[in-house]
């Protein structure tokens, strides 16, 4: 019996060529090859220009390289495609917070909180939070109902 795959609705309409690049980028990112991951994500976006998740993950890779400007540009591109996507909203807010633009960060965080849905379990919430800003120790998240 073949194993069932977890389907991410955000990736359901992504063409195969773009997904192959995206998966390669995630492998490179896991191996800490952030520049290589960015190049693969750029190719994924060329193959599918409305690939919000690729823009968000490209922003995360730029954060790993400490390039806040390019990271935020990528998050804003993801938000232009999907204005209600939680991860790029949160990541954009974190950049604003990091550069001490608290007045701009607060409404972005409020918008991100509106996107938390009952379907988002603690594990997916933790994955999003720790992808761009890994905690020094394991992050424990409790989702209240």
C-alpha positions as CSV (number, residue, x, y, z in Angstrom):
1,X,0.0,0.0,0.0
2,X,1.5,3.4,-1.0
3,X,2.0,5.9,1.7
4,X,-0.5,8.8,1.8
5,X,1.1,12.2,1.2
6,X,0.2,15.3,3.2
7,X,-1.3,17.7,0.7
8,X,-0.7,21.4,1.3
9,X,-3.6,23.3,-0.3
10,X,-1.3,26.2,-0.9
11,X,0.8,24.0,-3.3
12,X,-2.1,22.2,-5.0
13,X,-2.2,24.3,-8.2
14,X,1.6,24.6,-8.6
15,X,2.8,23.1,-11.9
16,X,5.2,20.2,-11.7
17,X,8.2,22.0,-13.1
18,X,7.8,24.7,-10.4
19,X,7.3,22.0,-7.7
20,X,10.5,20.2,-8.7
21,X,12.5,23.4,-8.2
22,X,10.7,24.2,-5.0
23,X,11.5,20.7,-3.5
24,X,15.1,21.1,-4.6
25,X,15.2,24.5,-2.9
26,X,13.9,23.0,0.3
27,X,16.6,20.2,0.2
28,X,19.3,22.9,-0.3
29,X,17.8,25.0,2.5
30,X,17.9,22.0,4.8
31,X,21.6,21.5,4.0
32,X,22.2,25.2,4.8
33,X,22.9,26.1,1.2
34,X,20.8,29.3,1.4
35,X,22.2,30.8,-1.8
36,X,21.5,27.6,-3.8
37,X,18.0,27.5,-2.3
38,X,17.4,31.1,-3.4
39,X,18.5,30.3,-7.0
40,X,16.1,27.3,-7.1
41,X,13.3,29.3,-5.7
42,X,13.8,32.0,-8.4
43,X,13.5,29.3,-11.0
44,X,10.4,28.0,-9.4
45,X,8.9,31.5,-9.5
46,X,9.9,31.8,-13.2
47,X,8.0,28.6,-13.8
48,X,5.0,29.8,-11.7
49,X,5.0,33.6,-11.1
50,X,2.1,33.4,-8.7
51,X,4.0,31.0,-6.3
52,X,3.4,32.8,-3.0
53,X,5.0,30.0,-0.9
54,X,8.2,30.2,-3.0
55,X,8.4,33.9,-2.5
56,X,7.9,33.4,1.3
57,X,10.5,30.7,1.5
58,X,12.9,32.8,-0.6
59,X,12.4,35.6,2.0
60,X,13.3,33.0,4.8
61,X,16.5,32.1,2.9
62,X,17.4,35.8,2.6
63,X,16.8,36.1,6.4
64,X,19.3,33.3,6.9
65,X,21.8,35.4,4.9
66,X,20.9,38.4,7.0
67,X,19.6,40.4,4.0
68,X,16.6,42.0,5.5
69,X,15.8,44.2,2.5
70,X,15.6,41.3,0.0
71,X,13.8,39.1,2.6
72,X,11.1,41.7,3.1
73,X,10.8,42.3,-0.7
74,X,10.1,38.5,-1.0
75,X,7.6,38.6,1.8
76,X,5.8,41.6,0.2
77,X,5.7,39.7,-3.1
78,X,4.1,36.7,-1.4
79,X,1.6,39.1,0.2
80,X,0.8,40.7,-3.1
81,X,-0.2,37.2,-4.4
82,X,-2.0,36.1,-1.3
83,X,-2.8,39.0,1.0
84,X,-4.1,36.7,3.7
85,X,-1.3,34.2,3.9
86,X,-0.2,33.8,7.5
87,X,3.5,33.1,7.0
88,X,4.5,36.1,4.9
89,X,2.4,38.4,7.1
90,X,4.1,37.2,10.2
91,X,7.6,37.3,8.6
92,X,7.0,40.9,7.3
93,X,5.9,41.9,10.8
94,X,9.0,40.4,12.3
95,X,11.2,42.4,10.0
96,X,9.4,45.6,10.9
97,X,9.8,44.6,14.6
98,X,13.5,43.9,14.1
99,X,14.1,47.3,12.6
100,X,12.2,48.9,15.4
101,X,9.2,50.0,13.3
102,X,6.8,49.0,16.0
103,X,4.1,51.3,14.8
104,X,4.1,49.5,11.4
105,X,4.6,46.0,12.9
106,X,1.6,46.0,15.2
107,X,-1.1,46.2,12.5
108,X,0.7,43.6,10.5
109,X,0.8,41.2,13.5
110,X,-2.9,41.9,14.1
111,X,-3.6,41.0,10.4
112,X,-1.5,37.8,10.8
113,X,-3.5,36.8,13.9
114,X,-6.7,37.1,11.9
115,X,-5.4,34.4,9.5
116,X,-5.0,31.8,12.2
117,X,-7.7,29.3,11.6
118,X,-9.1,26.4,13.6
119,X,-7.5,24.1,11.0
120,X,-4.0,25.3,11.9
121,X,-2.7,22.9,14.5
122,X,0.1,23.6,16.9
123,X,2.7,21.8,14.8
124,X,2.0,23.8,11.7
125,X,2.0,27.1,13.7
126,X,5.3,26.1,15.3
127,X,6.8,25.2,11.9
128,X,5.9,28.6,10.5
129,X,7.2,30.5,13.5
130,X,10.5,28.6,13.6
131,X,11.2,28.6,9.9
132,X,12.3,32.2,9.7
133,X,13.2,32.8,13.3
134,X,14.4,29.6,14.9
135,X,14.2,29.5,18.6
136,X,17.4,28.8,20.6
137,X,15.4,26.0,22.4
138,X,12.5,24.0,21.2
139,X,9.5,26.3,20.8
140,X,6.3,25.1,22.6
141,X,3.1,26.4,21.2
142,X,-0.4,25.8,22.7
143,X,-3.4,26.6,20.5
144,X,-6.4,27.5,22.6
145,X,-9.9,26.7,21.3
